[in-house]
């Protein structure tokens, strides 16, 4: 099977349709199809863009009709948690809406989707039910796909608890989305359902050295930083912090905690999104390809055309820009 792996869309259906046309797909009987290929979506269908529901409908129809596969992104998990009551506290939701810690941040991030779905409770619930059918990762013949991080320890830890096809079950939702009480709990080497799901859908985060903070894409102040897990043989903050070069070079050349480093498989190509890369799409990481080039922030939507090759090639990158 030949696949077209497509990065984070974030509600920009116009970019998705333009990219599909460029890849040779056409709309037939309400579904975008290719005569010989299949698409794979890396998640993050929603939040930010002007066509949230159209994006979901387009991708969902492709998946339902067998023209595409998809994995869950952190924005789909956030949407599920926003919509789901916390069984331990029935008056609250798994993702706080307003009054509790992170409430306003959660709303700002999810605002565009909520504006479009409006007060249509059944439509909202229907979309959430589809999000729940998205696997946390795909391990296909010759190719691996995950939204943020291919973390084999986290996958192994979760495998016996997930539903068939690596699906997050309703029973696990609370454990997967309920924030630990404090950062110290996040930074222990012991895996939990929350930390394992976070690693796969949001990547690995480590606390920054004391007194050092930065602002993320949405202007939120952060004292923790994502790790560029795909940089092989790197171990220090300066090498691994997912920050602009100017900020990253100010970090100490001290090693990050040992339990936050992972060994990346080299036997099979791995595709992921999530990291808001900038500039001209390029290929830099051996058998690893990040396809998120900030389509939700004015960048292009990017795909990789995979035809079974073990060694990935930059010539197979296709973008809307």
C-alpha positions in Angstrom: 0.0 0.0 0.0 1.2 3.5 -0.8 0.3 6.3 1.7 0.2 10.1 1.7 0.9 11.1 5.3 -0.6 14.5 6.1 0.3 16.9 8.9 -1.7 18.9 11.4 -4.7 20.7 9.7 -6.2 22.7 12.6 -9.4 23.6 10.9 -8.0 24.8 7.5 -10.1 22.8 5.2 -9.1 25.0 2.2 -5.5 23.9 2.7 -6.5 20.3 3.0 -8.5 20.3 -0.2 -5.7 22.1 -2.0 -3.2 19.5 -0.8 -5.4 16.6 -1.7 -5.8 17.9 -5.2 -2.1 18.4 -5.5 -1.6 14.8 -4.4 -4.0 13.5 -7.1 -7.2 13.0 -5.0 -10.6 14.0 -6.2 -14.0 14.3 -4.6 -16.4 11.5 -5.7 -19.8 10.8 -4.1 -18.9 13.1 -1.2 -15.5 11.5 -0.4 -12.0 12.5 -1.4 -10.2 9.5 -3.0 -7.1 8.5 -4.9 -7.3 5.7 -7.4 -4.3 3.8 -5.9 -3.3 5.5 -2.7 -4.5 6.1 0.8 -4.1 9.1 3.1 -3.0 9.0 6.8 -3.8 12.0 9.0 -1.5 12.8 11.9 -4.3 14.2 14.1 -5.1 17.8 15.2 -8.0 18.3 12.8 -9.4 21.1 14.9 -8.8 24.4 16.8 -7.5 27.7 15.2 -8.9 27.6 11.6 -12.1 29.0 10.0 -13.6 25.6 8.9 -13.5 23.3 11.9 -16.6 21.2 11.1 -15.8 21.0 7.4 -12.3 19.7 8.2 -13.7 17.1 10.5 -16.4 16.0 8.1 -14.0 15.7 5.2 -11.4 13.6 7.1 -14.1 11.5 8.8 -15.7 10.6 5.5 -12.4 9.6 4.1 -11.6 7.4 7.1 -15.1 5.9 7.2 -15.1 5.1 3.5 -11.6 3.5 3.6 -9.8 6.3 1.7 -7.7 7.3 4.8 -6.5 6.3 8.2 -5.9 8.7 11.1 -4.4 8.9 14.6 -5.6 11.0 17.5 -3.9 14.3 18.2 -3.7 16.2 21.5 -6.4 18.6 20.3 -8.8 15.7 19.7 -8.0 14.4 23.2 -8.6 17.9 24.6 -11.9 18.1 22.9 -13.0 14.7 24.3 -11.9 15.9 27.8 -13.7 19.2 27.5 -17.0 17.4 26.6 -16.7 14.6 29.2 -17.9 14.9 32.8 -15.3 13.8 35.4 -16.7 10.7 37.0 -14.9 11.5 40.3 -16.4 15.0 40.4 -19.7 15.0 38.4 -20.1 18.7 38.5 -16.8 19.2 36.6 -15.4 18.2 33.3 -12.2 16.3 32.6 -10.8 19.5 31.0 -11.8 22.4 33.2 -13.9 25.1 31.5 -13.5 28.3 33.5 -13.0 28.5 37.2 -10.4 25.9 37.9 -6.7 25.9 37.1 -6.1 26.2 33.3 -9.8 26.9 32.6 -9.3 30.1 30.5 -6.3 28.7 28.7 -8.4 25.6 27.8 -11.2 27.7 26.4 -8.9 30.0 24.3 -7.3 26.9 22.7 -10.6 25.3 21.9 -12.6 28.5 21.1 -12.8 28.2 17.3 -14.2 24.7 17.5 -16.8 25.6 20.2 -17.9 28.7 18.2 -18.6 26.6 15.1 -20.4 23.7 16.8 -22.4 26.2 18.9 -25.3 24.9 20.9 -25.8 21.9 18.7 -25.3 19.3 21.4 -26.0 16.2 19.2 -23.6 17.4 16.5 -21.0 18.1 19.2 -21.5 14.6 20.8 -21.3 12.9 17.4 -17.9 14.5 16.6 -16.6 13.5 20.0 -17.7 9.9 19.5 -15.7 9.8 16.2 -12.7 11.3 17.9 -12.8 8.4 20.4 -12.4 5.9 17.5 -9.0 7.3 16.6 -6.0 5.2 17.7 -3.1 6.5 19.7 -0.7 5.2 17.1 -0.4 3.0 13.9 2.2 0.4 13.4 1.7 -0.7 9.8 3.9 -2.9 7.5 6.9 -0.7 6.7 5.6 2.5 8.4 4.9 3.9 11.9 2.7 6.9 12.7 2.0 8.8 15.9 0.9 12.4 16.6 3.8 13.6 18.8 6.4 11.0 20.0 7.1 7.3 19.2 7.7 6.3 22.8 8.0 2.5 22.9 8.0 2.3 26.7 4.8 4.3 26.9 3.2 2.1 24.2 4.2 -1.0 26.0 2.8 0.3 29.3 -0.5 1.2 27.6 -1.0 -1.7 25.3 -2.6 -4.1 27.8 -5.0 -1.4 29.0 -6.2 0.1 25.6 -9.0 -1.2 23.5 -8.4 -3.1 20.3 -6.4 -1.1 17.7 -4.7 1.1 20.4 -7.9 2.9 21.3 -8.3 4.9 24.4 -11.4 3.5 26.3 -13.9 5.5 28.3 -12.6 3.7 31.4 -9.1 5.2 30.8 -10.2 8.7 29.9 -10.1 10.1 33.5 -6.6 8.6 34.1 -5.4 9.9 30.7 -6.5 13.5 31.1 -6.5 14.3 34.8 -3.5 16.5 35.6 -1.2 15.4 38.4 -1.4 17.5 41.5 2.0 19.1 41.0 5.0 19.1 38.7 7.0 16.9 41.0 4.6 14.0 40.2 5.0 14.6 36.5 8.8 14.3 36.8 9.1 11.0 38.5 10.5 8.2 36.3 7.5 5.9 37.0 5.0 5.8 34.1 1.3 6.4 34.6 -1.6 6.4 32.1 -1.5 10.2 32.1 2.3 10.4 31.5 2.2 7.7 28.8 -0.6 9.3 26.8 1.0 12.8 27.2 4.2 11.4 25.8 2.5 10.0 22.7 0.1 13.0 22.0 2.1 16.0 23.4 5.7 14.8 23.5 8.2 14.6 26.3 8.4 17.6 28.6 11.1 18.4 31.2 11.3 21.2 33.8 13.6 24.0 32.8 16.5 25.1 35.0 15.3 27.3 37.9 14.0 30.9 37.1 14.0 30.2 33.3 10.7 30.6 31.4 9.5 31.2 27.9 6.2 31.9 26.1 4.7 29.3 23.8 2.8 29.7 20.5 -0.3 30.9 22.3 1.5 33.3 24.6 1.3 31.1 27.7 4.2 31.3 30.1 6.1 28.0 30.5 8.7 26.7 32.9 8.8 23.3 31.1 10.0 22.5 27.7 9.4 19.9 25.0 12.2 17.6 24.1 13.3 17.1 20.5 13.3 13.4 21.0 14.1 12.8 17.3 17.7 14.2 17.6 19.7 11.1 17.9 22.5 10.8 20.5 21.7 14.2 22.1 21.3 14.4 25.8 21.5 18.0 27.0 19.0 20.9 27.5 20.9 22.9 24.8 20.7 20.1 22.3 17.2 18.9 22.9 15.0 21.8 24.0 12.3 22.5 21.4 12.9 26.3 21.5 14.0 29.0 19.0 17.8 28.8 18.6 18.4 32.1 20.4 16.6 30.8 23.5 18.0 27.2 23.3 21.6 28.4 23.2 21.1 30.2 26.5 20.3 26.9 28.2 23.0 25.0 30.1 24.7 22.1 28.4 23.7 19.8 31.3 21.9 16.5 30.6 18.2 16.2 30.8 16.9 13.6 33.3 17.8 10.1 32.1 14.2 8.8 32.2 13.2 11.5 29.7 15.6 10.2 27.1 14.3 7.5 24.7 15.9 5.2 22.2 14.4 5.8 18.7 14.0 2.8 16.5 15.9 2.9 13.2 14.4 -0.1 11.4 11.2 1.6 10.1 10.2 5.2 9.0 8.3 7.1 11.7 6.0 10.0 10.8 4.7 12.5 13.4 3.3 16.1 13.6 2.7 18.5 16.5 5.9 20.5 16.7 5.1 23.7 14.7 8.1 23.6 12.4 8.8 26.7 10.3 10.3 27.6 7.0 10.5 25.5 3.8 9.6 21.9 4.4 12.7 19.8 4.4 14.0 16.4 5.5 16.5 16.3 8.3 16.1 13.4 10.6 17.0 10.1 8.9 14.0 7.8 9.0 12.0 10.3 11.1 9.7 12.9 9.5 7.9 15.7 11.2 5.1 17.0 8.9 3.7 19.8 11.0 4.8 23.1 9.4 2.4 25.4 11.2 -0.6 25.2 8.9 -2.7 26.6 11.8 -0.4 29.6 12.1 0.0 30.7 8.4 2.3 27.9 7.3 1.8 25.3 4.6 0.0 22.0 5.0 2.6 19.3 4.3 2.4 15.6 3.2 4.9 12.9 2.6 4.3 10.5 -0.4 5.4 7.1 0.9 5.8 4.2 -1.5 7.4 1.5 0.7 10.9 3.0 0.9 13.0 2.5 4.1 15.1 5.5 3.4 13.0 8.6 3.2 13.6 11.3 0.5 13.0 15.0 0.5 11.7 14.8 -3.0 8.6 13.0 -1.7 7.5 16.0 0.4 4.5 17.9 -1.0 3.1 21.1 0.4 0.4 23.7 -0.3 3.0 26.4 -0.5 
